[in-house]
């Protein structure tokens, strides 16, 4: 009799047990700010061996933005999309303003139209200062910037630019 009850009860209760455990998983994921639309997604992700991601989280949109910059101190970047802002309201020190302007304009290769995601975020940030990137590059690097720019090298782990002050 006991064996009969187990044989009948297990197949009948298994779908209910699976649904309850998946609902519990969705609730736990929601606390971690992971929105799950389908219960079966929890089961699929539970079986994943490798999850590929990059450090910026740009796999989905490929759009990066600056929210904070450290330039001798933490500076929060005002939000508001593409709207321009006054540099002196954002960074109080004139020397730090110049340093940020020179660093961003001279250490990027692309343009706002044609650049990789990281450089595009930097260029969009600096254009909100009403700065013409090409003018700054010509001013500090000359017309032939290839002689003063050392591209990123994985052995050095950095890129360098020599500017004329």
N, C-alpha and C positions, 0 to 999 in steps of 0.2 A: 504494500500500500504506500509506504514512504517513497519507494523508488518511483512509483507511478506519479505521485504528487510532484516530485522533482522534475521528472521528464516533461510533465505538462506545464509546470509553473515557470521553468527557466526560459523556454522559448517565448512564452507570453510576456514575461516581465523584462526580457532583454531590451526590446526597443524603448520601453519606458525608462529603464536605467540609463541607456545611452543618451536619450533626449535630456534627462535631468543633468547628467554630467556635462553635456555640451552647453546647456543653458548656464550652468555654474561657471564654465570656462569663459563664456561670453561676458558674464558679469564681472569676472576677475580681470579680463582684458580691458573692459570699459573703465575700470579703476585706473589702469595704466595708460589711459587715453588712446586705446586702440579700438576703433569702432568696427564691429563685425556685423555685416549685413546678413550673412547666412550662417546658420549653426554648423553646417558641415565644414566651413572654413577652419574652425578650431580643430577639427579632426585632421584635416589635411595638413595644417601647419604643425600639428603635433607629430606628424610623421616626417617633417622636413629634416634633412641632415645638414644642409648648407643654405644659408641665407646671405646673398651677396648685396652689399650696400657700400656706399662711399661715405667719407667723413662729413660731407656737406649736406647729405640728404637730398641731393638734386636729381636722383634717379627718376623721379616722377615728372618734374617740371623743367629741369635744367635751368633754373633761374635762382641766382643767389642775390641776396641783398645784405648790406651792412646794417647792423643794429647798434653796435658799440665799437668804438675804436679806442685803443690805448696809445696815447702819444704823451707820455709823461704823466698821465692820469687817465682814468676812464671817462670817456665822453659818450653819452647816449646820442645817437643820431635821431633827429626828429623824423617821425613818420609822416606820411602824406604822399606817398607815391613819387611822382616825378617833380613835385613843386620845388622851386628854388628856395634856398634859405641863406640868411646872412651869416658869413663865416664868423664874425666877431661875436654873435650870439651863441654860436655853437662851440667854438674854441676861443678862449679869452686871450691867450698869449700870442702876440704877433709872430714870434720866432717859430712857435709850434705850428701856426697856420702856414707859414712859408715852407716848413719842413714837410708837412702833409701834402701841400700842393706839389712840391718838387718830387717827392717820393712817388706819388700816384701817377703823375703825368710822365715822368721819366722812366719808371720801372714797369711800364706796360708797353706792349708791342702793338696791340690791335687798335681798332677804333670802336666807337659805340655801335657801329653797324656790323663790323666784322671782328669778333674777338671770342676767346674761349670764355666759359662761364665765370671763372674767377676774375679775369681781367675785365670782363663786361661789368661785373658788380662794382669794381674799383672805378671804372670810367664813368658809370652812371652816377656814382657818389660824387666824384669831383666835378662833373658837369652841373650838378645842383648848386655849386658855388658860383656859377656863371663864369667858368674858366674855359677858355679855348685850349684844348689839349695840344693841338698842333703848334700854337703860338708858344706855349711853355716849352715844348720839346725843342723848337728852333732856338729859343732864347737860352736855354741851359745846356743843350747838347750840340748845337750847331745844326746845319742842314744835313750833314752826314753823320747820323747817330750811330752807324754801325761800328765806327772806330772807338766809341766810348762805352759801348754796351757789351757786357759779357753775359751771354745767355745762361740759363739755368743748366747746371752741370750736376749730375747725381753724385759724382765723387766729391765735389765741393759742397754740395747741398745748399746752394744759393745762387742767386743771380746778382750781378753788380752793374752799376752804371756810374760813370764819371761825369760830373756836370761842371759847367763853367759858372762861377759866381761873379 
